[in-house]
Amino acid sequence: MTASTAARGDAFAASRQGFESLVSWLSGNATTDLTHAELETHLQHKGRELLRQLTQDHLDLRAHREQRLHEVTDATGVGRPCVEGGHQRALTTVFGEVTVTRLAYRARGHSNLHPADARLNLPVEKHSHGLRKLAAVEASRGSFDGAIEAIERATGLRLGKRQVEDLAAAAAVDFDTFYEQRRPPQGTGCDDVLALSADGKGIVMHRNALRPATAKAAATSTTKLATRLSKGEKRNRKRMAEVGAVFDVTPALRTPADILPSPHTTDDTDRPDPPATTNKWLTASVIDDAATVIGQVFDEADRRDPSHQRTWVALVDGNNHQINRIHAEAAARDIDIDILCDFVHVLEYLWKAAWSFHHEGDPAAEQWVHDKARAVLEGKARHVAAGIRRSATRRGLGPPKRAGPDTCADYLLNKAPYLDYPRALAAGWPIATGVIEGACRHLVKDRMDLTGARWGLPGAEAILKLRALNSNDDLDAYWRHHLAQERHRVHESRYLNGIPQAA
């Protein structure tokens, strides 16, 4: 648009011409025999071009209307006394590429300032925030190649893989500040349990993104065979992603018999429902360690219960470092918290022990595990551990056969303080880590473990954060926060007293 056309009130002449051309095409003979699918395809392309032209015309109109400011001063107090018109920059939007024309405020030896860019909240890079959000959504949903194809279908634009990765990474930078100021979910009763959980899941990384010890092992490892791995050898090296969860639990009282009815019982209609979980919140990081992520989990729990009036329960798989960090965070914040080990892990240890006493596939093993597990649920973990050791001794099991029973007994004895299932069931608490295990599967494995995927730290961290936002149903609220943060970072911070406005 030129100044003369704007002065004549013809700012959208090109858009009107494009619209009339589209209407003429639709009403002409050329479209008479088109199928609806062909019509959709043509309109999608032509309609996108019309929207691009409308955007361009609007930007040109704003450029024509931009008023010269009397004073523009940068954040260091240096003024920009010289003003030049006609400065342009490209912007690739979801409709196509447009040109932004604006005034430049200049001073020798200093970078130009463009207040119009601030009012438009233009990004640093060429691609618009709309494209950034689209890249974030599609890249967190599936592979980067799939994201490229999805973006092209939606916009007609073909981005490179590195561009999509960079846009996704830029989209996730305000994750932590968003949750620091986020209001907790409403409507949670004081009787509801506040549950915390944490776990880890490995991600295959590029060698330069591994932790030092893992990178050293990868650099010095060799394989015995050229075409396949031998026992104990690793093809890929992983870096642990730490995952945390906070959720509310409506208690549901149960008994050991409700958890483990007789193996021969087929009617489970009378079994009570498990505790109901709501308001699930997830976080994950491949950069931060377990201590940091568990600290973030406690931060979220604190936001939900700042006065610490509710019952806090931590569900873990038995990892000693996680347990120690939970104790440390609770002590630092003066919080009473009960820690429970996942009952499914107990069952796994019992099954490992069972095969030392029974032949593979022996139905008696099922009854043996059932009886021992019921005893653990009744609070007799130490007695069960002692009985397993005695049984192994009486049977004269040698070291290889004793490995399963001894490992199981050690686990039960070491974790006994965290196996108070009678109290948990009587209070209606959950006793399994299904929430965090599902989170590890959804946030990490389903996306990060795609065949052939190798990750760098920035890309992996961004995808984990974006998937957590999606899981938390917070993406739209986060995006409003992200755009506000972008405005401050890219624009407001460059001016002495905020973005200058026309008088």
C-alpha positions in Angstrom: 0.0 0.0 0.0 1.3 3.5 -0.8 0.7 6.7 1.1 -1.6 8.0 -1.6 -3.9 4.9 -1.7 -4.1 5.1 2.1 -5.0 8.7 1.9 -7.8 7.9 -0.5 -9.2 5.4 1.9 -8.2 2.5 -0.3 -6.0 0.7 2.2 -7.6 -2.7 1.5 -7.9 -2.3 -2.3 -5.7 -5.3 -3.0 -7.7 -7.5 -0.6 -11.0 -6.4 -2.2 -9.6 -7.2 -5.6 -8.5 -10.6 -4.4 -11.9 -11.3 -2.8 -13.8 -10.2 -6.0 -11.5 -12.4 -8.1 -12.3 -15.3 -5.8 -16.0 -14.7 -6.1 -15.8 -14.3 -9.9 -13.9 -17.6 -10.1 -16.5 -19.4 -7.9 -19.4 -18.0 -10.0 -17.8 -18.8 -13.3 -18.0 -21.9 -15.6 -14.6 -23.2 -14.6 -15.9 -24.4 -11.2 -19.2 -25.9 -12.5 -17.8 -29.5 -12.7 -15.6 -29.4 -9.6 -16.2 -32.0 -6.9 -16.6 -30.7 -3.4 -13.1 -32.1 -2.6 -11.6 -30.2 -5.5 -13.5 -27.1 -4.4 -12.1 -27.4 -0.9 -8.5 -27.7 -2.2 -8.8 -24.6 -4.4 -10.5 -22.5 -1.8 -8.0 -23.5 0.9 -5.2 -22.2 -1.3 -6.9 -19.1 -2.6 -8.5 -18.3 0.8 -5.1 -18.5 2.5 -3.7 -16.0 0.0 -6.7 -13.7 0.6 -6.0 -13.8 4.4 -2.3 -13.1 3.7 -3.2 -10.1 1.6 -5.6 -8.8 4.3 -2.8 -9.1 6.8 -0.4 -7.3 4.5 -2.9 -4.5 3.8 -3.6 -4.0 7.6 0.1 -3.8 8.3 0.6 -1.3 5.5 -2.3 0.8 6.9 -0.6 0.8 10.4 2.6 1.8 8.8 0.9 4.8 7.1 -0.8 5.8 10.4 2.3 5.5 12.6 3.1 8.8 14.2 6.5 10.1 14.9 7.3 10.1 18.6 8.9 13.1 20.3 11.2 11.0 22.5 12.5 7.5 22.3 15.1 6.4 24.9 16.6 3.0 25.4 16.9 1.1 28.7 20.4 2.6 29.3 19.1 6.2 28.9 20.5 6.8 25.4 18.0 8.7 23.2 17.3 8.0 19.5 17.0 11.6 18.0 17.0 10.5 14.3 14.0 9.0 12.7 13.9 7.2 9.3 10.8 5.9 7.6 10.5 2.9 5.3 12.4 0.3 7.4 11.1 -3.1 6.6 11.3 -6.6 7.9 9.8 -9.9 6.8 7.3 -11.9 8.9 6.3 -15.4 8.0 2.7 -15.9 9.3 0.4 -18.9 9.2 -1.1 -17.3 6.0 2.3 -16.7 4.3 5.0 -14.1 4.2 4.3 -10.4 4.7 6.4 -7.3 5.1 6.2 -5.0 8.1 7.1 -1.4 7.4 7.8 1.0 10.3 9.8 4.0 11.6 13.3 3.4 12.8 14.7 5.5 15.7 18.4 5.8 15.4 21.6 7.0 17.2 25.1 6.6 15.9 26.8 3.6 17.5 23.6 2.1 18.8 21.1 -0.4 17.4 17.8 1.0 16.0 14.6 1.0 18.0 11.2 0.2 16.4 8.3 1.0 18.7 5.9 -0.3 16.1 7.5 -3.8 16.5 6.8 -3.6 20.2 3.1 -2.7 19.6 2.8 -5.7 17.2 4.9 -7.8 19.7 6.9 -9.2 16.8 9.2 -12.1 17.5 13.0 -11.9 17.1 13.0 -14.5 14.4 11.2 -14.4 11.1 8.4 -16.8 12.0 5.3 -15.5 13.7 4.1 -16.5 17.1 1.2 -18.3 15.4 3.7 -20.5 13.6 5.7 -21.0 16.8 2.6 -22.3 18.6 1.7 -24.5 15.6 5.2 -25.9 15.6 5.1 -26.5 19.4 1.8 -28.4 19.2 2.7 -30.6 16.3 6.3 -31.2 17.4 5.2 -32.3 20.9 2.5 -34.6 19.3 4.7 -36.6 17.0 8.0 -36.7 15.1 9.6 -33.6 13.7 9.1 -35.0 10.2 5.4 -35.4 11.0 5.3 -31.9 12.4 6.7 -30.5 9.2 4.0 -32.2 7.1 1.3 -31.1 9.5 2.4 -27.5 9.3 2.5 -27.6 5.5 -1.0 -29.0 5.4 -2.3 -26.3 7.7 -0.4 -23.3 6.2 1.0 -24.3 2.9 4.5 -23.4 4.3 7.4 -25.9 4.2 9.7 -25.4 7.2 13.0 -27.1 7.8 13.5 -29.6 10.6 15.9 -27.3 12.4 13.4 -24.4 12.1 10.6 -26.6 13.7 13.0 -27.7 16.5 14.0 -24.1 17.2 10.4 -22.8 17.2 9.4 -25.6 19.6 12.4 -24.8 21.9 11.5 -21.1 21.9 7.9 -21.9 22.7 8.8 -23.7 26.0 11.1 -21.2 27.6 8.5 -19.8 30.1 7.3 -23.1 31.6 8.8 -22.5 35.0 7.7 -18.9 35.4 4.2 -19.8 34.2 3.8 -22.4 37.0 5.3 -20.1 39.6 2.5 -17.6 39.1 -0.3 -20.1 38.2 -3.3 -20.3 40.5 -3.9 -23.8 41.8 -7.1 -25.7 40.8 -10.2 -24.7 42.7 -12.8 -26.8 44.5 -10.5 -29.3 46.2 -11.8 -30.3 49.7 -9.6 -30.4 52.8 -10.4 -34.1 53.1 -8.8 -34.9 49.8 -5.3 -36.3 50.0 -2.5 -34.3 48.3 -0.5 -37.0 46.4 3.1 -36.5 45.1 5.1 -38.8 43.0 8.3 -38.9 41.0 10.1 -41.3 38.7 12.7 -41.4 35.9 12.8 -42.6 32.3 15.8 -42.8 30.0 16.1 -40.9 26.7 18.5 -41.9 23.9 20.7 -38.8 23.5 23.4 -37.6 21.2 26.8 -38.3 22.7 27.5 -34.6 23.5 24.2 -34.4 25.5 25.0 -37.3 27.8 26.0 -36.8 31.4 29.8 -37.0 31.9 29.9 -40.5 33.4 27.6 -41.9 30.7 29.6 -40.1 28.0 32.8 -41.6 29.3 31.3 -45.1 29.3 30.0 -44.6 25.8 33.4 -43.4 24.5 35.3 -46.4 26.0 32.8 -49.1 25.2 33.4 -51.7 22.5 31.4 -54.6 21.1 32.5 -58.2 20.7 30.6 -58.7 17.4 30.2 -56.3 14.4 26.7 -57.2 13.5 24.9 -57.7 16.9 25.2 -57.0 20.5 26.4 -59.5 23.1 24.9 -59.9 26.6 25.4 -56.7 28.6 26.4 -54.5 25.7 24.5 -51.3 24.9 23.9 -49.8 21.5 22.5 -46.5 22.7 23.3 -44.5 25.7 20.5 -42.7 27.6 20.1 -39.7 29.9 17.5 -39.9 32.6 14.5 -37.7 32.3 13.0 -36.9 35.7 9.2 -36.8 35.9 7.1 -35.5 38.7 3.4 -35.5 39.5 1.0 -33.8 41.9 -2.6 -34.8 42.1 -5.6 -34.7 44.4 -7.1 -38.0 45.7 -10.6 -38.6 47.1 -10.0 -41.3 49.7 -11.6 -44.7 49.3 -11.4 -47.1 52.2 -10.3 -50.7 51.4 -9.1 -53.8 53.0 -6.3 -56.3 52.0 -9.0 -58.6 50.7 -10.3 -55.8 48.4 -6.8 -55.5 46.9 -6.0 -59.2 46.7 -9.1 -61.4 46.7 -8.6 -65.2 46.5 -7.0 -66.2 43.2 -10.0 -68.4 42.5 -12.5 -65.5 43.0 -14.2 -64.6 39.7 -16.9 -62.2 41.0 -15.4 -58.8 41.7 -18.6 -56.8 41.5 -18.5 -56.1 45.3 -15.0 -54.7 45.3 -14.9 -51.0 46.1 -13.6 -48.5 43.6 -10.1 -47.3 44.1 -9.4 -43.8 45.3 -10.3 -41.2 42.6 -7.6 -38.9 41.3 -8.3 -35.4 40.0 -6.4 -32.2 39.1 -3.3 -34.1 37.9 -0.2 -31.9 37.3 2.9 -33.1 35.6 6.4 -31.8 35.1 9.5 -33.3 33.5 13.1 -32.4 32.7 16.1 -34.0 31.1 18.3 -31.2 32.2 17.4 -30.8 35.9 18.2 -33.6 38.3 15.9 -35.5 40.6 16.4 -33.1 43.5 15.3 -30.1 41.4 12.3 -31.8 39.9 11.2 -33.1 43.3 11.6 -29.5 44.6 9.3 -28.3 41.8 6.8 -31.0 42.8 6.8 -29.7 46.3 6.4 -26.1 45.0 3.2 -27.2 43.1 1.9 -29.0 46.2 2.6 -25.9 48.3 0.6 -23.8 45.9 -2.3 -26.1 46.4 -2.0 -26.3 50.2 0.0 -23.3 51.4 -1.1 -23.7 55.0 -0.3 -27.5 55.0 -3.7 -28.5 56.3 -4.2 -31.5 54.1 -2.8 -35.0 54.2 0.3 -35.3 52.1 1.3 -38.7 50.6 4.3 -39.5 48.4 4.2 -42.5 46.2 7.5 -44.0 45.1 8.9 -47.1 43.5 11.5 -47.5 46.2 14.4 -45.5 44.7 16.5 -44.4 47.7 17.6 -41.1 46.2 14.0 -40.1 45.6 13.0 -41.1 49.1 15.9 -39.1 50.5 15.0 -36.0 48.5 11.4 -36.2 49.6 12.4 -36.4 53.2 14.8 -33.4 52.7 12.2 -31.2 51.0 9.5 -32.1 53.6 11.9 -31.2 56.4 13.0 -27.9 54.8 9.3 -26.9 54.4 8.2 -28.3 57.8 5.7 -30.7 56.2 4.5 -34.0 57.6 4.4 -36.4 54.7 3.8 -40.2 54.5 5.9 -42.1 51.9 4.5 -45.3 50.4 6.3 -47.7 48.1 4.4 -49.0 45.1 2.6 -52.3 46.0 3.1 -53.5 42.4 6.9 -53.4 42.9 6.4 -55.6 46.0 4.5 -58.1 43.9 7.4 -58.1 41.3 9.9 -58.9 44.0 7.7 -61.7 45.4 7.3 -63.3 42.0 11.1 -63.3 41.5 11.4 -65.1 44.8 8.6 -67.5 43.9 10.5 -69.0 41.0 13.2 -70.2 43.4 10.7 -72.3 45.2 8.5 -73.4 42.3 9.0 -74.7 38.8 8.3 -72.2 36.0 4.5 -72.2 35.4 3.6 -74.0 38.6 0.1 -72.9 39.7 1.2 -73.2 43.3 3.5 -70.2 42.8 0.4 -68.0 42.3 -1.0 -69.0 45.6 2.4 -68.5 47.3 2.7 -65.0 46.0 -0.9 -64.3 46.9 -0.4 -65.4 50.5 2.9 -63.4 51.0 1.4 -60.3 49.4 -1.7 -60.5 51.6 0.6 -60.7 54.6 2.5 -57.6 53.4 -0.8 -55.7 53.0 -1.6 -56.7 56.5 1.6 -55.0 57.8 3.8 -58.1 58.1 6.6 -57.2 55.7 9.4 -58.1 58.1 7.8 -61.4 59.0 7.4 -62.3 55.3 11.1 -61.4 54.7 12.2 -63.6 57.5 10.0 -66.5 56.4 11.4 -66.3 52.8 15.0 -66.5 54.1 14.2 -69.4 56.4 12.5 -71.2 53.5 15.5 -70.8 51.3 17.8 -72.0 54.0 15.7 -75.1 54.8 15.6 -76.0 51.1 19.3 -75.7 50.9 19.2 -73.3 47.9 22.6 -72.5 46.5 23.7 -68.9 45.7 22.2 -68.7 42.2 18.8 -70.0 43.5 18.9 -67.8 46.6 19.4 -64.6 44.6 15.6 -64.1 44.1 14.6 -64.8 47.7 17.4 -62.8 49.3 16.8 -59.8 47.0 13.1 -59.9 47.9 13.8 -60.2 51.6 16.3 -57.3 51.4 13.7 -55.1 49.7 11.0 -55.9 52.2 13.3 -55.2 55.2 14.8 -52.0 53.7 11.5 -50.6 52.6 9.5 -51.7 55.6 9.1 -48.1 56.9 7.4 -47.3 53.6 5.1 -50.4 53.5 2.5 -49.3 56.0 -0.3 -50.5 53.8 -2.8 -51.1 56.7 -2.7 -47.4 57.6 -2.9 -46.4 53.9 -5.9 -48.7 53.1 -7.8 -47.7 56.3 -7.3 -44.0 55.4 -8.3 -44.6 51.7 -5.0 -43.6 50.2 -3.6 -45.0 46.9 -0.8 -47.6 47.2 0.4 -47.8 43.6 2.4 -45.5 41.4 0.2 -45.8 38.3 -0.1 -42.0 37.9 3.6 -41.4 37.6 4.3 -44.5 35.6 1.6 -43.4 33.1 3.2 -40.0 33.1 6.6 -41.5 32.2 5.0 -43.5 29.4 3.1 -40.5 28.0 5.6 -37.7 28.5 8.7 -39.6 27.6 8.3 -43.0 26.0 5.5 -42.3 23.6 7.3 -39.3 22.0 11.0 -39.5 22.9 11.4 -43.2 22.2 10.4 -43.1 18.6 12.5 -45.5 16.4 15.8 -43.9 15.5 15.3 -40.8 17.6 18.5 -39.2 19.1 18.0 -36.1 21.2 20.0 -33.0 22.1 19.4 -31.3 25.4 17.4 -28.2 24.3 15.1 -30.2 22.0 14.4 -32.9 24.5 13.8 -30.4 27.3 11.4 -28.4 25.2 9.3 -31.4 24.1 9.0 -32.6 27.6 7.8 -29.3 28.8 5.3 -28.9 25.9 3.9 -32.4 26.5 3.5 -31.6 30.2 1.6 -28.4 29.3 -0.7 -30.4 27.1 -1.3 -33.1 29.7 -2.1 -30.4 32.3 -4.6 -28.7 29.9 -2.6 -25.5 30.4 -1.3 -24.8 26.9 -3.7 -21.9 26.1 -3.2 -20.2 29.4 0.5 -20.8 29.1 0.6 -19.3 25.7 -1.0 -16.0 26.9 1.7 -15.9 29.6 4.4 -16.7 27.0 3.4 -13.9 24.7 3.4 -11.5 27.6 6.9 -12.6 28.6 8.0 -12.3 25.0 6.7 -8.7 24.9 8.7 -7.9 28.0 11.9 -9.7 26.9 12.0 -8.6 23.3 10.5 -5.1 23.5 9.7 -3.6 26.9 13.1 -4.3 28.3 14.7 -2.2 25.6 13.1 1.1 26.6 13.7 3.3 29.6 10.1 3.8 30.6 8.3 1.0 28.7 7.2 1.1 25.1 6.7 4.7 24.1 3.2 5.7 22.9 2.1 8.5 20.7 0.8 11.6 22.4 
